[in-house]
Amino acid sequence: MPPTQPNPGQYALTNGDPLNGHCYLSGYISLLLRAEPYPTSRYGSQCMQPNNIMGIENICELAARLLFSAVEWSRNIPFFPDLQITDQVSLLRLTWSELFVLNAAQCSMPLHVAPLLAAAGLHASPMSADRVVAFMDHIRIFQEQVEKLKTLHVDSAEYSCLKAIVLFTSDACGLSDAAHIESLQEKSQCALEEYVRSQYPNQPSRFGKLLLRLPSLRTVSSSVIEQLFFVRLVGKTPIETLIRDMLLSGSSFNWPYMSIQ
C-alpha cells in the first residue's frame, strides 16, 4: 500500500467510514488497519477455534505468519517507511516479540499447545531441570499476557494503535532521531485515546487499561518465543536476522526452510 499519509498533526474524524463497522474512525487509524497484510481469518481457521487441537507443524506455521504479519504491517503503516532503514531495523529488532504477543492475542492463538511444543523441543535438546522450570515459567507468562489482552476484548483498531505505540519507541539503540520517533509514539497514543473516548464512552478507564498492558509485554521472553515457535522452522538462524531480511525483501521474502506464502 502506498503510504498516503495524513497531516501528522491532525486526526480529523471521518464521518461514515465503514471500515470495521465504526462510524467515526481517525484517518490515521484507518491507515494502520489497512496496512494489515491479511485479515485475521487468513491466519487459519484453527485460530478462531480455541478448543481445536492444532498440530505442532500448524502452530509453528501460524507463528511464522504472525511474525511475518508484524513486519509487513510495519512496512506499510504511515511514517515508518520514511525512517532511515537502520532505524527501521532497530525498532523491529527491539519490539518484534511484543508485536508477536499482540498478534497472538488478536487472532486468539491456541496457547494450550505451548507446553506440548515445549515438551517436544526439550526432548530434542535436553535441558537441566532448573532450565526446564524457568522455561515453562516463561511460557506461563506468555499465556497470561495473551489472556489479559483477550479479557479486555480489544478491537482491531485498538490493536493497531497499541502496535504502533509499541513500535515507535525511542528505547531502541542507535536511533538517528529518537525525538521524532517519540513524537510518532505520542501521535499513536493520542489517536488511541481519541478513538476509545468516541467508541467506548461508557468505559472511562478503558484507555488507561489498554496502556497498562504494554509495559508487561516486555516480560515475555523473546528467546522463549524464538525457541518455542521458530527453532523447528529456521534452525539456528537468529530472529533478528530474519527480521532484517523480511524488512528488506518485503513480500518476496522466503523462509529459510519452509514457505508460508
Summary of the structure (lengths in Angstrom):
residues: 261
radius of gyration: 18.3
end to end distance: 18.2
largest distance: 59.1
contacts: 788
relative contact order: 0.16
helix: 67%
strand: 2%
